Structures are given as C-alpha cells and as structure tokens.
Amino acid sequence: MASPDPEDDLPEPPSLRFLRILVTVLTAVMIAGIIGILGLIWHRYSNARAPLPEVITLPDGTTASAYTQGTDWYAVITADDRILIFDRATGKLRQEMRIEPAE
C-alpha cells in the first residue's frame, strides 16, 4: 500500500480558493446570460407575424371562411369553395381557384 503524499494534506491557499470560486461564478453567469439571450430571441421571433392587411375587398356576394398568408401574398377561402389569392403589396386579386369536390 502506498503511503499518502504529505503534500496532499496541505491547505489550499486563500487566493487560489478565491480564484476557483470566481471562475465558477463567472461561468454560471455566462451560462445564464446565454440562456437569457436565447430566450429573448426565441420570444421575440416566435410572436413575429407578417402584418395583416387593413381591408380585404372580396368580390360581391362572397363571405370568407378562412384566411392564410405567405411572404408576398394572402389567401381567403370563401364559403362557396373558392380560394382567392391577393397580392400583399397592391391588394389586387392575383389568382382564383375553385375547390372541386372529391369523387
């Protein structure tokens, strides 16, 4: 059996103990800061949505039943099974599609 090394029983110098605690605290603060920054970025961009148009002018006699949007367009699904795709910049009707019933 090996005899214990007498240098292992020496007390830790106070300056070394302070440095070890300081490094541990600074590491914890850095980790908390990175988690906080990532949380703020996630919160900011998870709620970001493209702005809705102020007014959508539908053809006469149509009523909207659903709405969706892309980067430069938005679409309205009407009660009479049509999809109306509008240009986001101008608000003009870009395309109209009729939804055919399933066979």
Buried (B, 14 or more C-beta within 10 A) or exposed (E): EEEEEEEEEEEEEEEEEEEEEEEEEEEEEEEEEEEEEEEEEEEEEEEEEEEEEEEEEBEEEEEEEEEEBEEEBBBBBBEEEBBBBBEBEEBEBBEEEEEEEEE
